[in-house]
Amino acid sequence: LRVLDGAAKALFALVVTVLTWRLAVGGLDAFSRERMTMFLRAPLWWGYAIAAVPMVYWVAVSWFLAVEAILKGAPAPTRVRKGFEEVGP
């Protein structure tokens, strides 16, 4: 299961990276074509630039978690402390 967890996190990080790359390409296209909003006449690339900041952060965090899961493995399951009852079927 640890290998599967690392592979899933790496696949997710790859998807996030592709989404961020396409967002950047779209923003550069909107900038180069000087595209504007219909009513406000505001440049469209402003929205792309604002969205790119958290997307880049998301890429960094997702790759960090993927590499951590691959190198260290998933954390061991925690045990219920004494004094607490296990609830469940």
PDB file of N, CA, C and O in Angstrom:
ATOM      1  N   LEU A   1       0.806  -1.207   0.000  1.00  0.00           N
ATOM      2  CA  LEU A   1       0.000   0.000   0.000  1.00  0.00           C
ATOM      3  C   LEU A   1       0.845   1.265   0.000  1.00  0.00           C
ATOM      4  O   LEU A   1       0.420   2.304  -0.506  1.00  0.00           O
ATOM      5  N   ARG A   2       2.040   1.175   0.568  1.00  0.00           N
ATOM      6  CA  ARG A   2       2.899   2.362   0.598  1.00  0.00           C
ATOM      7  C   ARG A   2       3.342   2.768  -0.806  1.00  0.00           C
ATOM      8  O   ARG A   2       3.429   3.955  -1.119  1.00  0.00           O
ATOM      9  N   VAL A   3       3.616   1.789  -1.631  1.00  0.00           N
ATOM     10  CA  VAL A   3       4.016   2.077  -3.009  1.00  0.00           C
ATOM     11  C   VAL A   3       2.846   2.690  -3.766  1.00  0.00           C
ATOM     12  O   VAL A   3       3.020   3.635  -4.535  1.00  0.00           O
ATOM     13  N   LEU A   4       1.667   2.153  -3.545  1.00  0.00           N
ATOM     14  CA  LEU A   4       0.468   2.672  -4.202  1.00  0.00           C
ATOM     15  C   LEU A   4       0.178   4.111  -3.758  1.00  0.00           C
ATOM     16  O   LEU A   4      -0.236   4.940  -4.568  1.00  0.00           O
ATOM     17  N   ASP A   5       0.393   4.399  -2.484  1.00  0.00           N
ATOM     18  CA  ASP A   5       0.193   5.758  -1.980  1.00  0.00           C
ATOM     19  C   ASP A   5       1.163   6.728  -2.650  1.00  0.00           C
ATOM     20  O   ASP A   5       0.763   7.818  -3.060  1.00  0.00           O
ATOM     21  N   GLY A   6       2.414   6.349  -2.761  1.00  0.00           N
ATOM     22  CA  GLY A   6       3.407   7.200  -3.421  1.00  0.00           C
ATOM     23  C   GLY A   6       3.107   7.396  -4.895  1.00  0.00           C
ATOM     24  O   GLY A   6       3.271   8.493  -5.429  1.00  0.00           O
ATOM     25  N   ALA A   7       2.664   6.325  -5.557  1.00  0.00           N
ATOM     26  CA  ALA A   7       2.332   6.425  -6.981  1.00  0.00           C
ATOM     27  C   ALA A   7       1.115   7.328  -7.197  1.00  0.00           C
ATOM     28  O   ALA A   7       1.090   8.113  -8.145  1.00  0.00           O
ATOM     29  N   ALA A   8       0.124   7.224  -6.340  1.00  0.00           N
ATOM     30  CA  ALA A   8      -1.072   8.062  -6.467  1.00  0.00           C
ATOM     31  C   ALA A   8      -0.730   9.532  -6.239  1.00  0.00           C
ATOM     32  O   ALA A   8      -1.230  10.404  -6.950  1.00  0.00           O
ATOM     33  N   LYS A   9       0.113   9.804  -5.259  1.00  0.00           N
ATOM     34  CA  LYS A   9       0.507  11.193  -5.003  1.00  0.00           C
ATOM     35  C   LYS A   9       1.351  11.744  -6.150  1.00  0.00           C
ATOM     36  O   LYS A   9       1.233  12.921  -6.490  1.00  0.00           O
ATOM     37  N   ALA A  10       2.191  10.916  -6.744  1.00  0.00           N
ATOM     38  CA  ALA A  10       2.990  11.365  -7.886  1.00  0.00           C
ATOM     39  C   ALA A  10       2.100  11.625  -9.098  1.00  0.00           C
ATOM     40  O   ALA A  10       2.317  12.594  -9.826  1.00  0.00           O
ATOM     41  N   LEU A  11       1.112  10.781  -9.319  1.00  0.00           N
ATOM     42  CA  LEU A  11       0.180  10.995 -10.422  1.00  0.00           C
ATOM     43  C   LEU A  11      -0.621  12.277 -10.209  1.00  0.00           C
ATOM     44  O   LEU A  11      -0.832  13.045 -11.148  1.00  0.00           O
ATOM     45  N   PHE A  12      -1.064  12.506  -8.982  1.00  0.00           N
ATOM     46  CA  PHE A  12      -1.793  13.736  -8.676  1.00  0.00           C
ATOM     47  C   PHE A  12      -0.907  14.960  -8.890  1.00  0.00           C
ATOM     48  O   PHE A  12      -1.359  15.967  -9.435  1.00  0.00           O
ATOM     49  N   ALA A  13       0.348  14.875  -8.464  1.00  0.00           N
ATOM     50  CA  ALA A  13       1.272  15.989  -8.658  1.00  0.00           C
ATOM     51  C   ALA A  13       1.504  16.257 -10.140  1.00  0.00           C
ATOM     52  O   ALA A  13       1.638  17.411 -10.547  1.00  0.00           O
ATOM     53  N   LEU A  14       1.551  15.211 -10.941  1.00  0.00           N
ATOM     54  CA  LEU A  14       1.711  15.375 -12.385  1.00  0.00           C
ATOM     55  C   LEU A  14       0.499  16.085 -12.986  1.00  0.00           C
ATOM     56  O   LEU A  14       0.655  16.968 -13.829  1.00  0.00           O
ATOM     57  N   VAL A  15      -0.699  15.709 -12.562  1.00  0.00           N
ATOM     58  CA  VAL A  15      -1.916  16.359 -13.054  1.00  0.00           C
ATOM     59  C   VAL A  15      -1.936  17.838 -12.657  1.00  0.00           C
ATOM     60  O   VAL A  15      -2.295  18.691 -13.469  1.00  0.00           O
ATOM     61  N   VAL A  16      -1.557  18.140 -11.432  1.00  0.00           N
ATOM     62  CA  VAL A  16      -1.511  19.531 -10.971  1.00  0.00           C
ATOM     63  C   VAL A  16      -0.487  20.320 -11.779  1.00  0.00           C
ATOM     64  O   VAL A  16      -0.720  21.483 -12.110  1.00  0.00           O
ATOM     65  N   THR A  17       0.633  19.702 -12.096  1.00  0.00           N
ATOM     66  CA  THR A  17       1.662  20.367 -12.888  1.00  0.00           C
ATOM     67  C   THR A  17       1.151  20.686 -14.293  1.00  0.00           C
ATOM     68  O   THR A  17       1.396  21.776 -14.810  1.00  0.00           O
ATOM     69  N   VAL A  18       0.448  19.748 -14.905  1.00  0.00           N
ATOM     70  CA  VAL A  18      -0.104  19.984 -16.245  1.00  0.00           C
ATOM     71  C   VAL A  18      -1.150  21.093 -16.203  1.00  0.00           C
ATOM     72  O   VAL A  18      -1.179  21.944 -17.093  1.00  0.00           O
ATOM     73  N   LEU A  19      -1.999  21.099 -15.197  1.00  0.00           N
ATOM     74  CA  LEU A  19      -3.007  22.166 -15.070  1.00  0.00           C
ATOM     75  C   LEU A  19      -2.348  23.539 -14.920  1.00  0.00           C
ATOM     76  O   LEU A  19      -2.789  24.518 -15.522  1.00  0.00           O
ATOM     77  N   THR A  20      -1.296  23.599 -14.115  1.00  0.00           N
ATOM     78  CA  THR A  20      -0.592  24.866 -13.919  1.00  0.00           C
ATOM     79  C   THR A  20       0.096  25.309 -15.203  1.00  0.00           C
ATOM     80  O   THR A  20       0.081  26.494 -15.537  1.00  0.00           O
ATOM     81  N   TRP A  21       0.689  24.383 -15.913  1.00  0.00           N
ATOM     82  CA  TRP A  21       1.346  24.702 -17.186  1.00  0.00           C
ATOM     83  C   TRP A  21       0.333  25.262 -18.176  1.00  0.00           C
ATOM     84  O   TRP A  21       0.607  26.263 -18.838  1.00  0.00           O
ATOM     85  N   ARG A  22      -0.839  24.629 -18.287  1.00  0.00           N
ATOM     86  CA  ARG A  22      -1.855  25.101 -19.227  1.00  0.00           C
ATOM     87  C   ARG A  22      -2.417  26.462 -18.799  1.00  0.00           C
ATOM     88  O   ARG A  22      -2.749  27.288 -19.649  1.00  0.00           O
ATOM     89  N   LEU A  23      -2.523  26.695 -17.501  1.00  0.00           N
ATOM     90  CA  LEU A  23      -2.957  28.005 -17.023  1.00  0.00           C
ATOM     91  C   LEU A  23      -1.951  29.075 -17.431  1.00  0.00           C
ATOM     92  O   LEU A  23      -2.338  30.161 -17.862  1.00  0.00           O
ATOM     93  N   ALA A  24      -0.665  28.774 -17.297  1.00  0.00           N
ATOM     94  CA  ALA A  24       0.371  29.731 -17.688  1.00  0.00           C
ATOM     95  C   ALA A  24       0.348  29.992 -19.193  1.00  0.00           C
ATOM     96  O   ALA A  24       0.511  31.133 -19.625  1.00  0.00           O
ATOM     97  N   VAL A  25       0.148  28.944 -19.991  1.00  0.00           N
ATOM     98  CA  VAL A  25       0.070  29.125 -21.442  1.00  0.00           C
ATOM     99  C   VAL A  25      -1.134  29.987 -21.813  1.00  0.00           C
ATOM    100  O   VAL A  25      -1.030  30.864 -22.671  1.00  0.00           O
ATOM    101  N   GLY A  26      -2.266  29.742 -21.175  1.00  0.00           N
ATOM    102  CA  GLY A  26      -3.450  30.551 -21.433  1.00  0.00           C
ATOM    103  C   GLY A  26      -3.257  32.002 -21.042  1.00  0.00           C
ATOM    104  O   GLY A  26      -3.704  32.906 -21.748  1.00  0.00           O
ATOM    105  N   GLY A  27      -2.590  32.229 -19.915  1.00  0.00           N
ATOM    106  CA  GLY A  27      -2.323  33.597 -19.486  1.00  0.00           C
ATOM    107  C   GLY A  27      -1.384  34.327 -20.421  1.00  0.00           C
ATOM    108  O   GLY A  27      -1.592  35.505 -20.715  1.00  0.00           O
ATOM    109  N   LEU A  28      -0.360  33.650 -20.888  1.00  0.00           N
ATOM    110  CA  LEU A  28       0.563  34.275 -21.840  1.00  0.00           C
ATOM    111  C   LEU A  28      -0.127  34.562 -23.167  1.00  0.00           C
ATOM    112  O   LEU A  28       0.159  35.569 -23.815  1.00  0.00           O
ATOM    113  N   ASP A  29      -1.038  33.675 -23.573  1.00  0.00           N
ATOM    114  CA  ASP A  29      -1.797  33.896 -24.800  1.00  0.00           C
ATOM    115  C   ASP A  29      -2.717  35.112 -24.650  1.00  0.00           C
ATOM    116  O   ASP A  29      -2.813  35.936 -25.559  1.00  0.00           O
ATOM    117  N   ALA A  30      -3.387  35.219 -23.508  1.00  0.00           N
ATOM    118  CA  ALA A  30      -4.268  36.367 -23.277  1.00  0.00           C
ATOM    119  C   ALA A  30      -3.461  37.668 -23.236  1.00  0.00           C
ATOM    120  O   ALA A  30      -3.927  38.712 -23.692  1.00  0.00           O
ATOM    121  N   PHE A  31      -2.252  37.593 -22.686  1.00  0.00           N
ATOM    122  CA  PHE A  31      -1.402  38.781 -22.629  1.00  0.00           C
ATOM    123  C   PHE A  31      -0.920  39.183 -24.020  1.00  0.00           C
ATOM    124  O   PHE A  31      -0.954  40.361 -24.378  1.00  0.00           O
ATOM    125  N   SER A  32      -0.472  38.203 -24.802  1.00  0.00           N
ATOM    126  CA  SER A  32       0.086  38.527 -26.126  1.00  0.00           C
ATOM    127  C   SER A  32      -0.982  39.017 -27.100  1.00  0.00           C
ATOM    128  O   SER A  32      -0.695  39.817 -27.990  1.00  0.00           O
ATOM    129  N   ARG A  33      -2.204  38.540 -26.931  1.00  0.00           N
ATOM    130  CA  ARG A  33      -3.285  38.981 -27.817  1.00  0.00           C
ATOM    131  C   ARG A  33      -4.033  40.202 -27.286  1.00  0.00           C
ATOM    132  O   ARG A  33      -4.957  40.707 -27.924  1.00  0.00           O
ATOM    133  N   GLU A  34      -3.619  40.664 -26.117  1.00  0.00           N
ATOM    134  CA  GLU A  34      -4.229  41.832 -25.468  1.00  0.00           C
ATOM    135  C   GLU A  34      -5.745  41.668 -25.335  1.00  0.00           C
ATOM    136  O   GLU A  34      -6.506  42.587 -25.638  1.00  0.00           O
ATOM    137  N   ARG A  35      -6.170  40.501 -24.884  1.00  0.00           N
ATOM    138  CA  ARG A  35      -7.591  40.217 -24.718  1.00  0.00           C
ATOM    139  C   ARG A  35      -8.129  40.954 -23.504  1.00  0.00           C
ATOM    140  O   ARG A  35      -7.457  41.054 -22.477  1.00  0.00           O
ATOM    141  N   MET A  36      -9.353  41.472 -23.631  1.00  0.00           N
ATOM    142  CA  MET A  36      -9.992  42.254 -22.571  1.00  0.00           C
ATOM    143  C   MET A  36     -11.364  41.671 -22.242  1.00  0.00           C
ATOM    144  O   MET A  36     -11.966  40.975 -23.060  1.00  0.00           O
ATOM    145  N   THR A  37     -11.855  41.965 -21.025  1.00  0.00           N
ATOM    146  CA  THR A  37     -13.204  41.566 -20.680  1.00  0.00           C
ATOM    147  C   THR A  37     -14.193  42.413 -21.478  1.00  0.00           C
ATOM    148  O   THR A  37     -13.864  43.515 -21.917  1.00  0.00           O
ATOM    149  N   MET A  38     -15.395  41.896 -21.661  1.00  0.00           N
ATOM    150  CA  MET A  38     -16.343  42.538 -22.563  1.00  0.00           C
ATOM    151  C   MET A  38     -16.826  43.897 -22.043  1.00  0.00           C
ATOM    152  O   MET A  38     -16.837  44.875 -22.791  1.00  0.00           O
ATOM    153  N   PHE A  39     -17.220  43.963 -20.783  1.00  0.00           N
ATOM    154  CA  PHE A  39     -17.828  45.195 -20.294  1.00  0.00           C
ATOM    155  C   PHE A  39     -16.843  46.116 -19.574  1.00  0.00           C
ATOM    156  O   PHE A  39     -16.884  47.330 -19.776  1.00  0.00           O
ATOM    157  N   LEU A  40     -15.984  45.579 -18.763  1.00  0.00           N
ATOM    158  CA  LEU A  40     -15.062  46.406 -17.991  1.00  0.00           C
ATOM    159  C   LEU A  40     -13.810  46.795 -18.759  1.00  0.00           C
ATOM    160  O   LEU A  40     -13.097  47.721 -18.373  1.00  0.00           O
ATOM    161  N   ARG A  41     -13.550  46.092 -19.834  1.00  0.00           N
ATOM    162  CA  ARG A  41     -12.354  46.325 -20.643  1.00  0.00           C
ATOM    163  C   ARG A  41     -11.074  46.148 -19.815  1.00  0.00           C
ATOM    164  O   ARG A  41     -10.068  46.818 -20.047  1.00  0.00           O
ATOM    165  N   ALA A  42     -11.141  45.239 -18.855  1.00  0.00           N
ATOM    166  CA  ALA A  42      -9.964  44.911 -18.043  1.00  0.00           C
ATOM    167  C   ALA A  42      -9.199  43.784 -18.741  1.00  0.00           C
ATOM    168  O   ALA A  42      -9.818  42.901 -19.333  1.00  0.00           O
ATOM    169  N   PRO A  43      -7.892  43.799 -18.681  1.00  0.00           N
ATOM    170  CA  PRO A  43      -7.112  42.736 -19.321  1.00  0.00           C
ATOM    171  C   PRO A  43      -7.401  41.371 -18.682  1.00  0.00           C
ATOM    172  O   PRO A  43      -7.452  41.249 -17.458  1.00  0.00           O
ATOM    173  N   LEU A  44      -7.585  40.365 -19.509  1.00  0.00           N
ATOM    174  CA  LEU A  44      -7.869  39.017 -19.008  1.00  0.00           C
ATOM    175  C   LEU A  44      -6.669  38.395 -18.300  1.00  0.00           C
ATOM    176  O   LEU A  44      -6.840  37.567 -17.405  1.00  0.00           O
ATOM    177  N   TRP A  45      -5.482  38.778 -18.685  1.00  0.00           N
ATOM    178  CA  TRP A  45      -4.307  38.141 -18.111  1.00  0.00           C
ATOM    179  C   TRP A  45      -4.152  38.441 -16.628  1.00  0.00           C
ATOM    180  O   TRP A  45      -3.429  37.726 -15.934  1.00  0.00           O
ATOM    181  N   TRP A  46      -4.810  39.477 -16.125  1.00  0.00           N
ATOM    182  CA  TRP A  46      -4.739  39.758 -14.685  1.00  0.00           C
ATOM    183  C   TRP A  46      -5.280  38.574 -13.885  1.00  0.00           C
ATOM    184  O   TRP A  46      -4.682  38.165 -12.889  1.00  0.00           O
ATOM    185  N   GLY A  47      -6.399  38.034 -14.319  1.00  0.00           N
ATOM    186  CA  GLY A  47      -6.969  36.873 -13.635  1.00  0.00           C
ATOM    187  C   GLY A  47      -6.066  35.658 -13.700  1.00  0.00           C
ATOM    188  O   GLY A  47      -5.934  34.917 -12.725  1.00  0.00           O
ATOM    189  N   TYR A  48      -5.444  35.457 -14.851  1.00  0.00           N
ATOM    190  CA  TYR A  48      -4.512  34.343 -14.978  1.00  0.00           C
ATOM    191  C   TYR A  48      -3.312  34.524 -14.052  1.00  0.00           C
ATOM    192  O   TYR A  48      -2.849  33.567 -13.432  1.00  0.00           O
ATOM    193  N   ALA A  49      -2.817  35.740 -13.962  1.00  0.00           N
ATOM    194  CA  ALA A  49      -1.652  36.007 -13.112  1.00  0.00           C
ATOM    195  C   ALA A  49      -1.988  35.787 -11.640  1.00  0.00           C
ATOM    196  O   ALA A  49      -1.183  35.239 -10.887  1.00  0.00           O
ATOM    197  N   ILE A  50      -3.180  36.217 -11.238  1.00  0.00           N
ATOM    198  CA  ILE A  50      -3.590  36.029  -9.849  1.00  0.00           C
ATOM    199  C   ILE A  50      -3.774  34.542  -9.550  1.00  0.00           C
ATOM    200  O   ILE A  50      -3.405  34.081  -8.471  1.00  0.00           O
ATOM    201  N   ALA A  51      -4.339  33.792 -10.490  1.00  0.00           N
ATOM    202  CA  ALA A  51      -4.562  32.356 -10.282  1.00  0.00           C
ATOM    203  C   ALA A  51      -3.266  31.556 -10.323  1.00  0.00           C
ATOM    204  O   ALA A  51      -3.192  30.477  -9.736  1.00  0.00           O
ATOM    205  N   ALA A  52      -2.257  32.061 -10.997  1.00  0.00           N
ATOM    206  CA  ALA A  52      -0.998  31.320 -11.129  1.00  0.00           C
ATOM    207  C   ALA A  52      -0.240  31.220  -9.813  1.00  0.00           C
ATOM    208  O   ALA A  52       0.471  30.241  -9.586  1.00  0.00           O
ATOM    209  N   VAL A  53      -0.380  32.211  -8.947  1.00  0.00           N
ATOM    210  CA  VAL A  53       0.369  32.205  -7.681  1.00  0.00           C
ATOM    211  C   VAL A  53      -0.012  31.003  -6.804  1.00  0.00           C
ATOM    212  O   VAL A  53       0.879  30.252  -6.405  1.00  0.00           O
ATOM    213  N   PRO A  54      -1.299  30.790  -6.487  1.00  0.00           N
ATOM    214  CA  PRO A  54      -1.608  29.596  -5.682  1.00  0.00           C
ATOM    215  C   PRO A  54      -1.390  28.286  -6.439  1.00  0.00           C
ATOM    216  O   PRO A  54      -1.120  27.254  -5.824  1.00  0.00           O
ATOM    217  N   MET A  55      -1.506  28.318  -7.760  1.00  0.00           N
ATOM    218  CA  MET A  55      -1.275  27.090  -8.524  1.00  0.00           C
ATOM    219  C   MET A  55       0.192  26.642  -8.418  1.00  0.00           C
ATOM    220  O   MET A  55       0.471  25.450  -8.281  1.00  0.00           O
ATOM    221  N   VAL A  56       1.110  27.586  -8.481  1.00  0.00           N
ATOM    222  CA  VAL A  56       2.531  27.237  -8.343  1.00  0.00           C
ATOM    223  C   VAL A  56       2.805  26.690  -6.945  1.00  0.00           C
ATOM    224  O   VAL A  56       3.574  25.743  -6.780  1.00  0.00           O
ATOM    225  N   TYR A  57       2.179  27.284  -5.957  1.00  0.00           N
ATOM    226  CA  TYR A  57       2.312  26.781  -4.584  1.00  0.00           C
ATOM    227  C   TYR A  57       1.743  25.364  -4.486  1.00  0.00           C
ATOM    228  O   TYR A  57       2.329  24.499  -3.834  1.00  0.00           O
ATOM    229  N   TRP A  58       0.601  25.130  -5.135  1.00  0.00           N
ATOM    230  CA  TRP A  58      -0.024  23.812  -5.128  1.00  0.00           C
ATOM    231  C   TRP A  58       0.893  22.772  -5.765  1.00  0.00           C
ATOM    232  O   TRP A  58       0.990  21.646  -5.278  1.00  0.00           O
ATOM    233  N   VAL A  59       1.565  23.146  -6.850  1.00  0.00           N
ATOM    234  CA  VAL A  59       2.508  22.232  -7.502  1.00  0.00           C
ATOM    235  C   VAL A  59       3.645  21.880  -6.549  1.00  0.00           C
ATOM    236  O   VAL A  59       4.015  20.713  -6.421  1.00  0.00           O
ATOM    237  N   ALA A  60       4.196  22.886  -5.885  1.00  0.00           N
ATOM    238  CA  ALA A  60       5.321  22.637  -4.974  1.00  0.00           C
ATOM    239  C   ALA A  60       4.908  21.716  -3.828  1.00  0.00           C
ATOM    240  O   ALA A  60       5.643  20.792  -3.481  1.00  0.00           O
ATOM    241  N   VAL A  61       3.760  21.959  -3.252  1.00  0.00           N
ATOM    242  CA  VAL A  61       3.307  21.136  -2.128  1.00  0.00           C
ATOM    243  C   VAL A  61       2.990  19.712  -2.583  1.00  0.00           C
ATOM    244  O   VAL A  61       3.339  18.750  -1.899  1.00  0.00           O
ATOM    245  N   SER A  62       2.330  19.574  -3.734  1.00  0.00           N
ATOM    246  CA  SER A  62       1.970  18.231  -4.185  1.00  0.00           C
ATOM    247  C   SER A  62       3.206  17.405  -4.540  1.00  0.00           C
ATOM    248  O   SER A  62       3.245  16.207  -4.261  1.00  0.00           O
ATOM    249  N   TRP A  63       4.212  18.028  -5.151  1.00  0.00           N
ATOM    250  CA  TRP A  63       5.435  17.279  -5.438  1.00  0.00           C
ATOM    251  C   TRP A  63       6.203  16.954  -4.168  1.00  0.00           C
ATOM    252  O   TRP A  63       6.805  15.885  -4.061  1.00  0.00           O
ATOM    253  N   PHE A  64       6.187  17.870  -3.203  1.00  0.00           N
ATOM    254  CA  PHE A  64       6.844  17.585  -1.922  1.00  0.00           C
ATOM    255  C   PHE A  64       6.204  16.370  -1.253  1.00  0.00           C
ATOM    256  O   PHE A  64       6.902  15.477  -0.772  1.00  0.00           O
ATOM    257  N   LEU A  65       4.866  16.344  -1.226  1.00  0.00           N
ATOM    258  CA  LEU A  65       4.171  15.217  -0.606  1.00  0.00           C
ATOM    259  C   LEU A  65       4.398  13.917  -1.373  1.00  0.00           C
ATOM    260  O   LEU A  65       4.496  12.849  -0.769  1.00  0.00           O
ATOM    261  N   ALA A  66       4.482  14.003  -2.695  1.00  0.00           N
ATOM    262  CA  ALA A  66       4.732  12.805  -3.493  1.00  0.00           C
ATOM    263  C   ALA A  66       6.128  12.248  -3.224  1.00  0.00           C
ATOM    264  O   ALA A  66       6.292  11.044  -3.025  1.00  0.00           O
ATOM    265  N   VAL A  67       7.114  13.107  -3.220  1.00  0.00           N
ATOM    266  CA  VAL A  67       8.491  12.653  -2.970  1.00  0.00           C
ATOM    267  C   VAL A  67       8.618  12.119  -1.548  1.00  0.00           C
ATOM    268  O   VAL A  67       9.283  11.108  -1.319  1.00  0.00           O
ATOM    269  N   GLU A  68       7.985  12.790  -0.599  1.00  0.00           N
ATOM    270  CA  GLU A  68       8.026  12.325   0.790  1.00  0.00           C
ATOM    271  C   GLU A  68       7.388  10.940   0.924  1.00  0.00           C
ATOM    272  O   GLU A  68       7.919  10.075   1.620  1.00  0.00           O
ATOM    273  N   ALA A  69       6.262  10.735   0.262  1.00  0.00           N
ATOM    274  CA  ALA A  69       5.590   9.436   0.339  1.00  0.00           C
ATOM    275  C   ALA A  69       6.419   8.342  -0.317  1.00  0.00           C
ATOM    276  O   ALA A  69       6.429   7.203   0.150  1.00  0.00           O
ATOM    277  N   ILE A  70       7.108   8.680  -1.389  1.00  0.00           N
ATOM    278  CA  ILE A  70       7.919   7.675  -2.081  1.00  0.00           C
ATOM    279  C   ILE A  70       9.173   7.333  -1.280  1.00  0.00           C
ATOM    280  O   ILE A  70       9.534   6.160  -1.178  1.00  0.00           O
ATOM    281  N   LEU A  71       9.837   8.328  -0.713  1.00  0.00           N
ATOM    282  CA  LEU A  71      11.091   8.077   0.001  1.00  0.00           C
ATOM    283  C   LEU A  71      10.887   7.513   1.406  1.00  0.00           C
ATOM    284  O   LEU A  71      11.615   6.611   1.821  1.00  0.00           O
ATOM    285  N   LYS A  72       9.916   8.029   2.130  1.00  0.00           N
ATOM    286  CA  LYS A  72       9.724   7.603   3.515  1.00  0.00           C
ATOM    287  C   LYS A  72       8.655   6.540   3.674  1.00  0.00           C
ATOM    288  O   LYS A  72       8.679   5.782   4.643  1.00  0.00           O
ATOM    289  N   GLY A  73       7.733   6.472   2.756  1.00  0.00           N
ATOM    290  CA  GLY A  73       6.610   5.562   2.922  1.00  0.00           C
ATOM    291  C   GLY A  73       5.521   6.245   3.731  1.00  0.00           C
ATOM    292  O   GLY A  73       5.750   7.290   4.340  1.00  0.00           O
ATOM    293  N   ALA A  74       4.365   5.662   3.733  1.00  0.00           N
ATOM    294  CA  ALA A  74       3.233   6.226   4.476  1.00  0.00           C
ATOM    295  C   ALA A  74       3.482   6.072   5.973  1.00  0.00           C
ATOM    296  O   ALA A  74       4.153   5.131   6.396  1.00  0.00           O
ATOM    297  N   PRO A  75       2.948   6.984   6.769  1.00  0.00           N
ATOM    298  CA  PRO A  75       3.130   6.855   8.215  1.00  0.00           C
ATOM    299  C   PRO A  75       2.419   5.616   8.744  1.00  0.00           C
ATOM    300  O   PRO A  75       1.414   5.172   8.190  1.00  0.00           O
ATOM    301  N   ALA A  76       2.960   5.072   9.821  1.00  0.00           N
ATOM    302  CA  ALA A  76       2.358   3.887  10.422  1.00  0.00           C
ATOM    303  C   ALA A  76       0.983   4.248  10.982  1.00  0.00           C
ATOM    304  O   ALA A  76       0.774   5.373  11.434  1.00  0.00           O
ATOM    305  N   PRO A  77       0.054   3.306  10.953  1.00  0.00           N
ATOM    306  CA  PRO A  77      -1.267   3.609  11.495  1.00  0.00           C
ATOM    307  C   PRO A  77      -1.187   3.894  12.991  1.00  0.00           C
ATOM    308  O   PRO A  77      -0.425   3.259  13.719  1.00  0.00           O
ATOM    309  N   THR A  78      -1.973   4.843  13.426  1.00  0.00           N
ATOM    310  CA  THR A  78      -1.949   5.221  14.845  1.00  0.00           C
ATOM    311  C   THR A  78      -2.850   4.284  15.631  1.00  0.00           C
ATOM    312  O   THR A  78      -3.816   3.732  15.105  1.00  0.00           O
ATOM    313  N   ARG A  79      -2.516   4.121  16.878  1.00  0.00           N
ATOM    314  CA  ARG A  79      -3.310   3.275  17.759  1.00  0.00           C
ATOM    315  C   ARG A  79      -4.193   4.147  18.627  1.00  0.00           C
ATOM    316  O   ARG A  79      -3.873   5.305  18.896  1.00  0.00           O
ATOM    317  N   VAL A  80      -5.293   3.587  19.057  1.00  0.00           N
ATOM    318  CA  VAL A  80      -6.205   4.299  19.950  1.00  0.00           C
ATOM    319  C   VAL A  80      -5.587   4.309  21.333  1.00  0.00           C
ATOM    320  O   VAL A  80      -5.140   3.277  21.832  1.00  0.00           O
ATOM    321  N   ARG A  81      -5.565   5.492  21.956  1.00  0.00           N
ATOM    322  CA  ARG A  81      -4.971   5.607  23.289  1.00  0.00           C
ATOM    323  C   ARG A  81      -5.862   4.939  24.328  1.00  0.00           C
ATOM    324  O   ARG A  81      -7.073   4.816  24.143  1.00  0.00           O
ATOM    325  N   LYS A  82      -5.247   4.516  25.413  1.00  0.00           N
ATOM    326  CA  LYS A  82      -6.003   3.901  26.487  1.00  0.00           C
ATOM    327  C   LYS A  82      -6.967   4.922  27.074  1.00  0.00           C
ATOM    328  O   LYS A  82      -6.655   6.108  27.177  1.00  0.00           O
ATOM    329  N   GLY A  83      -8.111   4.451  27.446  1.00  0.00           N
ATOM    330  CA  GLY A  83      -9.118   5.344  28.012  1.00  0.00           C
ATOM    331  C   GLY A  83     -10.161   5.766  26.992  1.00  0.00           C
ATOM    332  O   GLY A  83     -11.183   6.353  27.347  1.00  0.00           O
ATOM    333  N   PHE A  84      -9.904   5.469  25.727  1.00  0.00           N
ATOM    334  CA  PHE A  84     -10.863   5.780  24.678  1.00  0.00           C
ATOM    335  C   PHE A  84     -11.368   4.470  24.083  1.00  0.00           C
ATOM    336  O   PHE A  84     -10.600   3.535  23.855  1.00  0.00           O
ATOM    337  N   GLU A  85     -12.645   4.422  23.841  1.00  0.00           N
ATOM    338  CA  GLU A  85     -13.223   3.237  23.228  1.00  0.00           C
ATOM    339  C   GLU A  85     -13.159   3.345  21.723  1.00  0.00           C
ATOM    340  O   GLU A  85     -13.286   4.427  21.150  1.00  0.00           O
ATOM    341  N   GLU A  86     -12.959   2.195  21.093  1.00  0.00           N
ATOM    342  CA  GLU A  86     -13.027   2.203  19.635  1.00  0.00           C
ATOM    343  C   GLU A  86     -14.482   2.169  19.231  1.00  0.00           C
ATOM    344  O   GLU A  86     -15.266   1.358  19.723  1.00  0.00           O
ATOM    345  N   VAL A  87     -14.829   3.064  18.326  1.00  0.00           N
ATOM    346  CA  VAL A  87     -16.203   3.133  17.855  1.00  0.00           C
ATOM    347  C   VAL A  87     -16.222   2.612  16.433  1.00  0.00           C
ATOM    348  O   VAL A  87     -15.380   2.983  15.615  1.00  0.00           O
ATOM    349  N   GLY A  88     -17.163   1.770  16.149  1.00  0.00           N
ATOM    350  CA  GLY A  88     -17.269   1.242  14.801  1.00  0.00           C
ATOM    351  C   GLY A  88     -17.964  -0.094  14.782  1.00  0.00           C
ATOM    352  O   GLY A  88     -18.389  -0.595  15.822  1.00  0.00           O
ATOM    353  N   PRO A  89     -18.082  -0.665  13.623  1.00  0.00           N
ATOM    354  CA  PRO A  89     -18.792  -1.935  13.520  1.00  0.00           C
ATOM    355  C   PRO A  89     -18.016  -3.080  14.126  1.00  0.00           C
ATOM    356  O   PRO A  89     -18.486  -4.218  14.116  1.00  0.00           O
TER     357      PRO A  89
END
